[in-house]
Amino acid sequence: MPYKNVAIVGASGSIGKIILGGLIAAGGFTITVLSRRGSSATFPPDISVYKSDFSEGDLQSAFKDQDVVISALGATGFGEQKKLVDAAIGAGVKRFLPSEFSSSSQDSAVLQLLPLFGQKSEMIEYLRTKQSAGFSWTGVATSLLFDWGLRNGFLGYDLANKTATVWDGGDKRFTLTNEKDLGIAIASVLKNPEETFNKYLFISSVETTQNEILAALEEATDAKWTVNNTTTKEQVNEAFQKLTAGDLNGAFTLVRATSYSNTPGLKSNYARDETLSNDLLGLKASSVAETVKRVIA
């Protein structure tokens, strides 16, 4: 039986908005958004909003009659997820999706670069200890988001100034996922509960390199871009220095490192290093050129 009643925690964040939009677009779901009492976030008119103080008792009330709880909490909320799981189990929720939706927390090289993701990996372990006939989970690793990260400069391509920061020569292959595919994937997980039961899934929209993205951007903008060449060593050292000084931009660099870096053992090409669930979830491969054109337009 596909799931129908879905509660999303963290729906006003960048990932949460994408997932909420994907479930609305897919149709067939009754969605409740959990919002903090003091939050001024707004949501589409047909979405129920439950204002919570995030105590376990209140979370359990919020999750009553829900089939699924999706956590799209950002870095500051990773540690709160166990509380969500306990409340979900107490309320009789059938499926929990933890806040993965990024580089795989099941890759030891990712955890070495991003110790913060240790909380995600602990969360998957916690879910494994809690799984039962009535309660299951699904993790979804997307790697970095392609169109989203192009638009806002996160991927190191500055659209306004036509400059690109390219790591280690730019020919390393990796996979990225577009926003729409993330939304489709989550809706598909909920529509195929048996096939996605207690599984950690990998998805992707494109398999590419930094240089391929750069070439597509130069073609789409009809301009020669300025390239700042850098190395994994420079980027990672600088990132750790920033973090030590309390500058969170260091963490963003380390997230980029989970795709771009030459860190030994890093599995950043899900098409080659992992088993993709694209067919199971109904995802069609996109091309780098069409994604870039869409973003530039």
Secondary structure by P-SEA (a helix, b strand, c coil): ccccbbbbcccccaaaaaaaaaaaaacccbbbbbbcccccccccccbbbbbccccaaaaaaaaccccbbbbbcccccccaaaaaaaaaaaacccbbbccccccccccaaaaaacccaaaaaaaaaaaaaaccccccbbbbbbcccaaaaaaacccccccccccccccccccccbbbbcaaaaaaaaaaaaaccccccccccccccccccaaaaaaaaaaaacbbbbbbcccaaaaaaaaaaaaaaccaaaaaaaaaaacccccccccccccccccccccccbbbbbbaaaaaaaaac
